[in-house]
Amino acid sequence: MTDEHRQIKNHLKITGEADLTIEVVILIILGIFMFLFGVLLFQINTGILPYAPDSTYGLFLLLIAFQIVTMGKTPFGDLKRSWLLILAGICVAIVGMAAGFIPGYLSEYVRILVGSVLFFGGAALFLQLFLREDKAKTWRHSSGVLQHLILACGIVYIITCFCGLITLFPGITTNQQTAVILILYAISLFYLAWCIQKIARKYPSSKQTASDIHARIDNTQTSRIWLVLKDTSLSLSLSVLLLVAVLLTLLGLVLIPVNLGLFPFSQDGLLGMLLVIFAIQMMALGETPVGAYKRSWLMVIIGMTFATFGIISSVVPGVLINLLQALIGLLNIIGGVVLLIGRFYPVLLAMRNPPDQPVFQPPILKKMNVTQTILNFVSIAFGISMLIPGIMPGLINAEIIVVNGLLLFVLAYLIRKLEKLYPI
């Protein structure tokens, strides 16, 4: 094979369609989180780098919330993905975001919460692994990757318990020992992600699973009281959109007392969470702040880079703040402008060359276009405030962010309604 052929082959590998599941994406980001935390902890221990425990715990809780909302996977096992569980996941996200945004007020509570989740969750998952009939007892009779899955799950759950004890009882290990355990934890998470991805490729499932179909049928036949307990067919993109809406609404509400001098605020915690959410959207959906693209391996690499920056910002405050503030500001401005051009340029062309018969647009699509247009302008305003801090009064900036979050809830409602009217 010539060098030219090798280059073409490598290019196709990078730009080809990525098939990572959302579970694998979150495991990879958790692995990056633990690895970077472990590496940075060596420098934090010597006093070279600062440490922000609140935003670190907050980011971890946000990732847990993503697992709950998008997959129905809790730290204690898999549950039916009902609206009640999604609401619980959103509550976990709110606690994590609040801890990341307002340092000092929830420090002890989130430490105990994270430690309890790690220890009791790890223990529960380890017991389920060997006691449930559909797990290790079944997997051990198969050869290949399922054997690896037993080992990977066992290692991850055991180290999870250790990390929980270390979090609940600070001082039982030195910082250097904790750093080594975190790096080993990261390696085990990458190993588990590899196993799950291999299984997903070997036993692919259709995009619309039987549970999704039954969820739609059940939801139409169930009273509203019991609807919260039924399975939901909420799509991945809509689940992520809900969490982004929660983040921005909470951020805007928090910034009101912050601007009045009532609370401190962690810009690093905010930037870290935003970048990690961007990373999940890129890796799992191919969606970026400047538009949606093919979910290629190049997009996955870019997403992992964003996750790396976001995690460093959350763990080590002040190191990347200027760079990330400029990056997020530019992405919001460029994204808003690009999406506005993409929406109105075809309209201008149609006005110059009108069709013989006017194209009918359903009312719901008109509402979506209006909502998205307002969102694009709000995104540009948010980007400008990030890029040029102080250009607008703090309270006005907070109100703009609240409007942004509420509009995302409206958009999520319209998309959900559209999915019901025109199911794929």
N, C-alpha and C positions, 0 to 999 in steps of 0.2 A: 504494500500500500504506500503510495507516494505521500509526501508531506501535505500536498494540496488536498488529497482525499481525507487525510487525518483531520485537517483543519475544518473541512466541510462537515465531517462526522461529528466533531466536537461542537461545532456551531449548532447543528441540529439537536444535539443532546441538551444544550443550554436553552435554545429557543423553542424546543418541543413542548407539547402540552404536559403540564404537571398534573399528577393524579393524587396528590396528598389529600387525605380526608381531614376534616376539621379536628378529629381526635388526635391525629398525628401532628397537625400544625400546633395545637396547644401543647402537646408533649414536647415538641422541639423547642418551643419558646420557653417552657418551664425548664428544660435542660439547659438552654442558654442562660436563663436566669440564675440557676443554681451554680453553673460553672463560673459565670462572671462574679457572682457574689462570693464564691470561694476564693477566686484569684484576688479580688479586691480586698477581701478580709485580711490577707497578709499585710497589705499596705495600710489598711485601717488600723490594724493592731499596733503598728509602729508609730502611728500618729501622722503619717505622711498625708493620708487622705481623710476627709471628714466622713461621717456616717449618718444617714437619715433613717432610723428604724421605722418611723411612722409610714413614710412613703414606700419603704421596702415591704412591710407587711400589707399595706394597702394594695400594692400592685399584685401581690400573691393572691389576695382575696378577689381582686378583679379577674384574675385568670381562673380561679375556682368558679366565679360567677359565670364566666363564659362557658365552662364545661356544663354547668347546670342548665343554663338557658338554651344553649344550642344543641345539647345532646341528651339532657336528662340524667347526666352522670354526676352524682354527688360524691364527696369525699368518703362516704360510708357505703357506697354501692349504687347500682343502677336502679332508678325509679321510673315509673310511668311519667312521660313528659307531658304533664298536665299544666293548665294555666296556673294552678296553685303552686306547682313547683317552679314555674317560670317567675312567678311573683316572688317566691322565696329567693331565687337566684338574683333578681333585681335588688332585693333588700340587702343581700350579701355584697353586691356591687356598690350600693350606696354607702355601706359601712366602710368598704375599702377606699372609695373615693373620698369620703369625708376624712378618713385618717390621712390620706395622701395630701389633701388640700390644706387641712388645718393641723399643723404639727403641735404635739404636746398635750392635746386635750383627750385623745383616745389611746395614748401610747400603751398604757398598762392593759386596757381592755382588749385591744387588737392583738397584743402579744399573747395573752391568755387564750383568746379565740383561735389564733393561728396555731398555737401549740396544741390545743385540744383537738382541733381539726386534724392536725398531722398525726398525733399519737393515737387517738381513738379511731380515726378514719383508717390509718394504716393497719391497726390491729383488726378492725372489722373486715377489711378487704383481705387480709392474710387468712383469717378464719374461713371466709367465704370461698377463697381459692381452693381450699382442701376439703371443705365440708359439703359444698354444693355439688350436685350430681352433674351439672352442665359445665363445670369448670375443669379443674385438674384431673378429677376422676375420669372424665371423658377424654380430655386432651392427651393423657399419658398413653392411651392406646393407639394414638396416631404418631407417625414418624415425621421428622422434618421440623417445620417452623413452629408447630404447636408444642413440641418439646421445649423449644427455645422460649416460647411464650410463658410456660410454667416457671422456668428459671428466671426470666426477666421480671415477671410479676412478683415472684417471691422476694427477689433482691430489692425491688423498688419498695414494696410494702414494709420490709424490715427496716430499710434505711429511713423510710418515712416515719416510722415509730421512733427511731433514734433522734431524728431531727425535731420531732414533737417534744421529746423529753428535754433536749437541749434548749428549746424555746421556752418551755414551761419552767425549767430550773436553770437559769443562767449561772454559769460558773462550774457546772459539773464537768465541763471540758474546757481546755484552753482555746483561745481563738485560733491558734494554728491547727489544733486537732479538728475544730469545727470546720475550718476551711477545707481540710482534706476530706472530711465526711461530705461536705457540699459538692466537691468535685467528683467524688465517687457516686454521689446521688445523681449528678448530671449525666455521668457516663451510663448509669443504669436506666435513666429516662430515655436517653438516645437509643439504647439497646431495645427498650420496650417499644419505642416509636418505630424502629426498624421491623420488629416482629409484627406489629399491627398493620404496618403498610404492606408487608409481604402477604399477610392473610387477606387484606382488602383486595390485593391484586389477584390472589388465587381464587377467592370466593367473592367476586364482585356482586354488588346488589344494585337493583335498579334505583333510579333517582326517586321514583315514587313508590315507596314500599307499601306493603299490604297494610301496615299499621297506619300510614298516612291516609290511605283510602278509607279504612274503617273509622279513623278519627273524623273524617269529613261526614261520613254517614251517621255516626253516633251523635256528632254535634248538632246535626239538623233534627235529630229525633229526641233531643234531651232538653229538659227545662233549664232555664238560665241558672237556677240554684245549683244544679249538679254539673253544669258545664265546666266549672273550674276544676273538677276532679277528673274530667275525661281527657283522653289523649288529644294533643293538638298537632296539627300539621303545619305549624309555623315554620316557614322556610328559613334557611341559614342566613341569607342576606337580611331578612326582616328581623331576625333575632339580634344580629349585630347592630342593625339600625336602631332598635329599641334601646340597647345599651349605650350607644352614642348619644341618643336623645336624653337618656337619664343623666349621663355625664355632663352634657352641656347645660341642661336645666339646673342641676345641682350646683355646677360651677358658677352660673350666673347668680343664683340665690346666695351662695356663700360669699361672692364678691361684694354684695351689698353691705353686710356688716363689716367686711374687711376694709372697704373704702371709708367706712365710718370710724375706723380705728378700734373696733371691738375685738377682732380676731387677727392672729398672724396668718400668713398665707405662704404656701410652698409652691413657687413657680416651677421648681424642678419636679415636684410630684405630678403637677398637671402635665408638663411637657412629656414626662416619662410615660404616663398613661395614654396620652394621645398617640405617641409614636408606637406603642405596643398595639393599640387598637388598629392603627394604620397597617401595622405588620400583619396582623391576623386577617384583615380584609384583603391585603395583597396576596398572601400565601394561600388562603382558602377560597377566595372568590375572584382574584384578579382585579379587584377594585382599588383605585388609588384616588387621592384627593383631586387629581386632574383628569379623571375619567376611568372608564372600565376598559381593560385590555385582556388579551389572551393570557390565561393562567399558565405562563411558561416557567421553566426552571430558573430563568433569569429573573423573573418576577419574584420567585421564592427567595433567591439570593438577596435581592433588594429588600424584601420584607424582613429577612433575618438581620440585615444590616440596620434597618430601622429599629427592630426589636433590641438589638445590641445597644444602640444609642439611648433608647428609652429606659432600658434596665440600668445602665450606668447613671443616667440622670436621676433615677429614683433612689439608687443605693448611695451614690456619692454626690451630694448637692454642690452646685456652684461650678463644677468642672466644665460642663458643656452648655450651660444655660444660654450664653449669647449666640452660639452656633445654632442650637436647636430652636431658639426663639425666631431667629432669622429664617431658618428652614421652614418651620411651620407657617410663618407669615407669608413667605413666598408661595408655598404650596396652596394656601387658601386663596391668595390673590389670583395666581395663575389658573387654578382650578375653577374659580368663579367666572373668570373672563372666558376661558376656553369653553365651558359648558354653556354660557350665555351665547357665545358666537355659534356654537353647534346647534342651539335651539332656534335662534332667530335668523341665521343666514338662509336656511331652506325656506323660511317664511317670506323673506325678501325676494328670493328667486321666484317663488310662487306668485308673488304680487306682480312681478315684472312679466311673467309668462303664466297668467292664470289658466287653470284647466277648463275644459269645456263645461264640465259639471263640477260644482263645488264638492269638496271632500267632506263627508259627514264625520264629525268628531264627537264621540260620546261625552256627555257632561262630566263624567268622572275623569276623563283624560284632560278636559279643560281645567278642572280643579287641580289636577296633578301638575300641569304645566305652570299654572299661576303660582302654586306652592313652591315648586322647584325654582322658578324665576326669583321669587322673593328670597329663597334660601341662598341662591347664588350671590345676590347683592349683600345679604347679611354675611356670607362667607368672606366676601371681599373686604367688608368693614372690619370683620374679626381679624383678617390677615394684616390689614393696615395697622390696627391697634397692637398686634404682635410685633410688627416690623418697626413701628415708630411708637414706643411706649410713651404715654402721656399726651398723645395727639388729641385725644378726646377725654372728657371728664370720666373718672372712674365709675360713677354711678350709671352714666349713659352706656358705657361699655358693658357693665353688668346687665343692664336691661336688654341690650342687643343680644348678648349670649343667651339670656333666658328666652327671648323670642326665637332664637335659632333652635334651641332645644325643643320648645313647644311646637314649632313648625315641623320638626322631624317626627314628633308624635303624630301630627296631622298627616304627614306623608306616609308614615307607617300604616295608619288607618286606611288611607286611600289605596295603598298597594295591597293590603290585606283584602279589602273589598273587591279590588280588581281581580285578585287571585281566585276569589270565590265566584265572581261573575264569569271569568274566562279561565277555568282550570286547565293546567297544562297536561 
